[in-house]
Amino acid sequence: MIAVTLLLITVGVIWWLMTRNYESTDDAFIDGHIVQVAPRVAGRVLSLNVNDNQFVHADTIVINLDPAPFQASYDNAAAAVQEAQAKVDQAVADVAVQVATANQDHADVNAAVATAINATADYRRFLALLPPARAQQQVDAATSNYRNAEAQVVAARAKAASADAQVMASRASVKAAIAELAAAQAQLETAALDLKYVRVTAGQDGFVTRRTVEQGNYVQVGQEIMDIVCKDVWVTANFKETQLRYMRPNQPVTVTVDAYPDHDYKAHVQSIQTGTGAVFTTLPPENATGNFVKIVQRVPVKIVFDEPLDRVLAVGESVEPSVYIRSGRR
């Protein structure tokens, strides 16, 4: 009995010495990026190009939607752009015509002013002559020419002002036509994007999972039709808060996957989440309400593999990591 007791004590001491520098948990699983695939436009699925669990590369076309309605919208938008461009061209041509007319009207103003100056000079010259040296008929004619020339100047200036207003209106029409063209071009770009979006692609390299779409289905904008599980995986281990005292980033980890217990994977601690798992739940604990019950919290720790994986590890598979924490005791 003494020998058995000593043996048990020896085994216990050896086990404690071997395990005191390790922290492990069975609350751990394989984690990874899961990218949802959803169409950006609504339509009927014309073709389905992938199968369940198939590996696809980023930008691979997974489904094709019926492009007919989007092609029609694109054609209409293209025609609207051409029409708007024609309006711009016509408006620019109208401005050129109005400017030429305004220039002619301003030239007519200058001619009328010159005629009025001559008529005014003649009128003043006849008025300056002594009565014996002038005939009343000449004075009346000079007066009539003077007044008619002044009226012609007023009329020419009014016509020039009207021409300037027409030029301004034509230029405003050009701006409006350009704005209409910009709106039509924006509609064309939108139609081009919609036509492009009939080809729904994978956002990342990975495996097709949870496919819920079939050929012939009608899908809506934003409807999740499948998930892409990326190849890059890691371990999320939920350690108790009492296990984190000596745990540090970059400490070595041995990972045992429940599905493949015959092989241990080398890894290391990458980071420790700055928040317990309970904090990010839908109903986090409210300690100030008075019904607080203290329990040991779990803190997620991200562990990444140091070696290439010899097989595909499914996201969600259970694992048991063992962290070597001796460096944290220093």
C-alpha positions in Angstrom: 0.0 0.0 0.0 2.9 2.4 0.8 4.4 1.6 -2.6 1.1 2.2 -4.4 0.7 5.5 -2.5 4.2 6.6 -3.4 3.6 5.6 -7.0 0.3 7.6 -7.2 2.0 10.6 -5.6 4.9 10.4 -8.0 2.5 10.1 -11.0 0.5 13.0 -9.7 3.5 15.2 -9.3 4.8 14.3 -12.7 1.4 15.0 -14.3 1.2 18.4 -12.5 4.6 19.3 -13.6 3.7 18.4 -17.2 0.3 20.1 -17.3 1.0 23.2 -15.2 2.4 25.0 -18.2 -0.6 24.2 -20.5 -4.1 25.6 -20.8 -6.6 23.7 -22.8 -10.3 23.7 -23.5 -12.9 21.6 -25.3 -15.0 24.7 -26.1 -13.3 25.4 -29.4 -14.1 25.0 -33.0 -12.8 25.6 -36.6 -13.7 29.1 -37.7 -13.4 30.8 -41.0 -14.7 33.5 -43.4 -18.1 32.8 -44.8 -19.1 35.0 -47.7 -22.8 35.3 -48.6 -23.7 35.3 -52.3 -26.7 37.4 -53.3 -27.9 38.9 -56.6 -27.9 42.7 -57.0 -30.8 42.6 -59.4 -34.0 40.6 -59.4 -34.7 38.1 -62.2 -35.2 34.5 -63.2 -32.3 32.1 -63.0 -31.3 31.2 -66.5 -28.4 28.9 -65.6 -26.8 27.4 -62.5 -23.1 26.9 -62.9 -22.0 25.4 -59.6 -22.8 22.3 -57.4 -22.9 21.8 -53.7 -19.5 21.7 -52.0 -17.7 22.7 -55.2 -14.5 24.8 -54.9 -14.8 28.0 -56.9 -12.4 31.0 -57.4 -13.3 34.6 -56.8 -15.3 36.2 -59.6 -16.5 32.8 -60.9 -20.0 33.1 -62.3 -22.3 31.0 -60.1 -25.6 31.8 -61.7 -26.8 33.7 -64.8 -30.1 35.7 -64.7 -32.3 36.3 -67.7 -30.7 39.4 -69.3 -33.6 40.2 -71.7 -35.4 42.9 -69.5 -32.1 44.4 -68.6 -30.9 44.5 -72.2 -34.2 46.3 -73.1 -33.6 48.9 -70.4 -30.0 49.4 -71.6 -31.2 49.9 -75.2 -33.8 52.4 -74.0 -31.2 54.3 -72.0 -28.8 54.3 -74.9 -31.5 55.8 -77.2 -32.3 58.4 -74.5 -28.6 59.4 -74.5 -28.6 59.8 -78.3 -31.8 61.9 -78.1 -30.3 64.1 -75.3 -27.1 64.5 -77.3 -29.1 65.6 -80.3 -30.8 68.2 -78.1 -27.5 69.5 -76.9 -26.2 69.8 -80.5 -29.4 71.6 -81.6 -29.1 73.9 -78.6 -25.5 74.7 -79.4 -26.4 75.4 -83.0 -29.3 77.7 -81.8 -26.8 79.7 -79.7 -24.5 80.2 -82.7 -27.5 81.5 -84.7 -28.6 83.8 -81.9 -25.1 85.1 -81.4 -24.8 85.9 -85.1 -28.1 87.7 -85.0 -27.1 89.6 -81.9 -23.9 90.6 -83.5 -25.8 91.9 -86.6 -28.2 93.8 -84.4 -25.3 95.4 -82.5 -23.8 96.4 -85.8 -27.2 97.9 -86.8 -27.1 99.9 -83.5 -23.7 101.3 -84.4 -24.9 102.2 -87.9 -28.0 103.9 -86.4 -25.9 105.8 -84.0 -23.6 107.0 -86.8 -26.6 108.1 -88.8 -28.0 109.9 -85.8 -24.7 111.7 -85.2 -24.7 113.0 -88.8 -28.4 113.9 -88.6 -27.8 115.8 -85.3 -24.8 117.6 -86.8 -26.9 118.7 -89.8 -29.8 119.8 -87.6 -27.5 121.9 -85.4 -25.7 123.3 -88.4 -29.0 124.5 -90.0 -30.1 125.9 -86.6 -26.9 127.9 -86.3 -27.4 129.7 -89.7 -29.1 133.1 -89.8 -32.7 133.1 -91.1 -31.8 134.8 -94.4 -29.2 132.0 -95.0 -31.5 129.1 -94.5 -34.8 127.9 -95.9 -37.5 126.7 -93.6 -37.9 123.6 -95.7 -34.3 122.6 -95.1 -34.7 123.1 -91.3 -37.8 121.0 -91.3 -36.1 118.3 -93.3 -33.0 118.3 -90.9 -35.3 118.2 -87.9 -37.2 115.3 -89.3 -34.0 113.4 -90.2 -32.6 114.1 -86.7 -35.7 112.8 -84.9 -36.0 109.8 -87.2 -32.4 108.9 -86.6 -32.9 109.1 -82.8 -35.9 106.8 -83.2 -33.9 104.4 -85.3 -31.2 104.3 -82.6 -33.8 103.5 -79.9 -35.3 100.8 -82.1 -32.0 99.3 -82.9 -30.9 99.2 -79.3 -34.2 97.5 -78.3 -33.7 94.9 -81.0 -30.1 94.3 -79.9 -31.3 93.9 -76.3 -33.9 91.4 -77.4 -31.2 89.5 -79.3 -29.0 89.5 -76.2 -31.9 88.1 -74.2 -32.4 85.4 -76.9 -28.7 84.5 -76.6 -29.0 84.1 -72.9 -32.1 82.0 -73.2 -30.3 79.8 -75.8 -27.3 79.4 -73.6 -29.7 78.4 -70.7 -31.2 75.9 -73.0 -27.7 74.5 -73.7 -27.1 74.1 -70.0 -30.5 72.4 -69.6 -29.8 70.1 -72.5 -26.4 69.2 -71.0 -28.0 68.4 -67.7 -30.5 66.2 -69.4 -27.7 64.5 -71.3 -25.8 63.9 -68.0 -29.0 62.4 -66.4 -29.5 60.1 -69.5 -25.8 59.0 -69.3 -26.3 58.2 -65.6 -29.4 56.1 -66.5 -27.3 54.4 -69.2 -24.5 53.6 -66.6 -27.1 52.2 -64.2 -28.6 50.1 -67.0 -25.1 48.9 -67.9 -24.5 47.9 -64.3 -27.8 46.0 -64.1 -27.0 44.2 -67.3 -23.6 43.3 -65.8 -25.2 42.1 -62.5 -27.2 39.4 -64.3 -23.9 37.4 -63.9 -23.8 36.7 -60.2 -20.2 35.9 -59.1 -18.4 34.4 -56.1 -16.8 37.1 -53.9 -13.9 34.9 -52.6 -12.2 31.7 -53.3 -13.9 28.9 -51.4 -16.4 26.1 -51.3 -20.1 26.4 -52.2 -22.3 25.6 -49.2 -26.0 26.1 -48.3 -27.0 26.5 -51.9 -30.7 27.4 -51.9 -31.2 28.3 -55.6 -32.1 26.2 -58.6 -32.3 26.9 -62.3 -35.7 28.5 -63.1 -36.1 30.2 -59.6 -37.0 33.8 -59.4 -34.6 35.6 -57.1 -34.9 39.0 -55.4 -32.3 41.7 -54.8 -30.2 40.8 -51.8 -31.6 37.3 -51.4 -29.0 34.9 -50.1 -28.7 32.1 -52.6 -25.5 30.4 -51.3 -22.5 30.8 -49.0 -18.8 30.6 -49.9 -16.6 29.1 -47.2 -13.0 30.3 -47.6 -10.1 27.9 -47.4 -8.3 30.0 -44.8 -9.5 28.7 -41.4 -8.4 29.1 -37.8 -9.5 28.0 -34.3 -11.7 30.0 -32.1 -11.2 28.8 -28.6 -13.4 30.0 -25.7 -11.1 29.8 -22.7 -12.4 30.6 -19.2 -11.3 33.9 -17.9 -9.3 32.2 -15.1 -7.2 30.5 -17.8 -5.9 33.8 -19.4 -3.6 34.9 -16.6 -0.4 33.7 -18.4 -1.8 33.5 -21.9 -0.1 35.7 -24.5 0.0 36.2 -28.3 2.5 34.1 -30.2 2.5 31.3 -27.6 2.7 27.8 -29.3 -0.5 25.7 -29.4 -1.1 22.1 -30.2 -4.5 21.5 -31.8 -6.3 18.2 -31.9 -9.3 17.9 -34.3 -12.0 15.6 -33.1 -12.7 14.4 -36.6 -9.0 13.4 -37.1 -7.6 12.5 -33.6 -4.6 10.8 -35.1 -2.8 14.0 -36.0 -1.9 17.1 -33.9 -1.6 20.4 -35.7 1.0 23.1 -34.7 -0.4 26.5 -34.2 0.0 29.7 -32.1 -2.1 32.2 -30.3 -2.7 35.2 -32.6 -4.9 37.4 -30.5 -7.3 37.5 -27.5 -10.6 39.1 -27.9 -11.1 42.3 -25.8 -14.6 41.2 -24.7 -16.3 38.1 -23.3 -18.7 36.1 -25.5 -21.7 37.1 -23.3 -21.2 40.8 -24.0 -21.9 40.4 -27.7 -25.1 38.3 -27.3 -28.5 39.6 -28.2 -29.3 40.0 -24.5 -26.1 40.8 -22.7 -26.0 40.5 -18.9 -27.1 43.7 -17.1 -25.2 43.6 -13.8 -26.8 46.9 -12.5 -30.3 45.5 -12.4 -29.7 43.7 -9.1 -30.1 40.1 -10.3 -26.4 39.6 -10.9 -25.1 36.1 -10.5 -21.3 35.7 -10.9 -20.3 33.0 -13.3 -17.0 32.3 -15.0 -17.0 34.0 -18.3 -15.5 32.7 -21.6 -13.2 34.8 -23.7 -12.6 33.9 -27.4 -9.0 33.4 -28.4 -8.0 33.3 -32.1 -5.5 30.5 -32.8 -3.9 30.2 -36.3 -2.2 27.2 -37.8 1.6 27.2 -38.4 1.6 24.4 -41.0 -0.2 23.7 -44.2 -3.3 21.7 -43.5 -3.2 18.2 -45.0 -7.0 18.1 -45.4 -10.0 20.3 -45.5 -11.2 21.3 -42.1 -14.9 22.1 -42.0 -16.0 25.3 -40.3 -17.6 24.4 -37.0 -15.7 21.2 -36.4 -14.8 20.6 -32.7 -11.2 20.8 -31.7 -9.2 20.8 -28.5 -6.3 23.3 -28.3 -3.6 23.2 -25.7 -1.6 26.4 -25.2 1.9 26.3 -23.8 1.9 29.2 -21.4 5.3 28.9 -19.7 6.6 32.1 -21.5 3.8 34.0 -19.9 4.9 33.1 -16.3 8.2 35.1 -16.7 
